[in-house]
């Protein structure tokens, strides 16, 4: 079993005090021959991983080539979304394939949700300490 990678919560708005700290995870996204270092918001309430439009473009993905569409809900329901599968590297761990809802929305963070980030990685939150640990799932 791998040792967990530990990360600190990041403050997004100092005027909010303790409430401003959020669990952002640094990771590397790979698509075909391109890669990009990003940070993603760990969101246990999100059903899917969500990729903002510009990040997909910067990775070389072509919107019209992604033919599997899906509907998002909540405040993203108004935006079109398509499935995009990326290879993702977290810390020193082996890469994992994650399925993203690549959305036309631009003013959102990259979101890591239940399908399928939390299916591929175990996360332990220590909110009072503003820390969290990440480990890849155990192989069967």
FENURZI-V219565 format. One record per pair of residues at least 6 apart in sequence whose ideal C-beta (glycine too) atoms are under 6 Angstrom apart, sorted by the first residue. I is the first residue (numbers start at 1). J is the second residue. D is the distance in whole Angstrom. If there is no record, write none. Layout:
BEGIN
i:I j:J d:D
i:I j:J d:D
END
This chain:
BEGIN
i:2 j:135 d:5
i:4 j:133 d:4
i:4 j:135 d:5
i:5 j:91 d:4
i:5 j:134 d:5
i:6 j:133 d:5
i:7 j:132 d:6
i:8 j:130 d:6
i:8 j:131 d:6
i:9 j:21 d:4
i:9 j:22 d:6
i:9 j:23 d:5
i:9 j:130 d:4
i:10 j:24 d:5
i:11 j:20 d:5
i:11 j:21 d:5
i:12 j:20 d:5
i:12 j:22 d:6
i:13 j:20 d:5
i:21 j:130 d:5
i:23 j:42 d:4
i:23 j:132 d:5
i:24 j:39 d:4
i:24 j:41 d:6
i:25 j:40 d:5
i:25 j:42 d:6
i:26 j:39 d:5
i:27 j:40 d:6
i:27 j:88 d:6
i:27 j:90 d:5
i:28 j:35 d:6
i:28 j:37 d:5
i:28 j:89 d:4
i:29 j:36 d:5
i:29 j:38 d:6
i:29 j:86 d:5
i:29 j:88 d:6
i:30 j:87 d:4
i:31 j:59 d:4
i:31 j:61 d:6
i:31 j:86 d:5
i:32 j:60 d:6
i:34 j:59 d:5
i:34 j:60 d:5
i:36 j:58 d:6
i:36 j:59 d:6
i:38 j:110 d:6
i:40 j:110 d:4
i:40 j:112 d:4
i:41 j:109 d:4
i:41 j:111 d:5
i:42 j:112 d:5
i:43 j:111 d:5
i:43 j:113 d:5
i:46 j:111 d:5
i:46 j:113 d:3
i:47 j:113 d:6
i:47 j:114 d:5
i:48 j:101 d:5
i:48 j:113 d:5
i:48 j:115 d:5
i:49 j:98 d:6
i:49 j:100 d:5
i:49 j:112 d:6
i:49 j:113 d:5
i:49 j:117 d:5
i:50 j:101 d:5
i:50 j:103 d:6
i:50 j:111 d:4
i:51 j:100 d:4
i:51 j:102 d:5
i:51 j:110 d:6
i:52 j:106 d:6
i:52 j:108 d:5
i:53 j:104 d:5
i:53 j:106 d:5
i:54 j:106 d:6
i:56 j:84 d:6
i:56 j:102 d:5
i:61 j:84 d:6
i:66 j:82 d:4
i:66 j:84 d:6
i:68 j:83 d:4
i:69 j:82 d:5
i:70 j:81 d:5
i:70 j:101 d:6
i:72 j:81 d:5
i:72 j:101 d:6
i:76 j:105 d:6
i:79 j:103 d:5
i:79 j:104 d:5
i:79 j:105 d:4
i:80 j:104 d:5
i:81 j:101 d:4
i:81 j:103 d:4
i:82 j:102 d:5
i:84 j:100 d:5
i:84 j:102 d:4
i:85 j:97 d:6
i:85 j:99 d:5
i:86 j:98 d:6
i:87 j:95 d:5
i:87 j:97 d:6
i:88 j:96 d:5
i:88 j:98 d:5
i:89 j:95 d:5
i:90 j:134 d:6
i:93 j:136 d:5
i:96 j:120 d:5
i:98 j:116 d:6
i:99 j:116 d:5
i:120 j:137 d:6
i:121 j:134 d:5
i:121 j:136 d:6
i:122 j:135 d:5
i:123 j:132 d:6
i:123 j:134 d:5
i:124 j:133 d:5
i:125 j:132 d:5
END
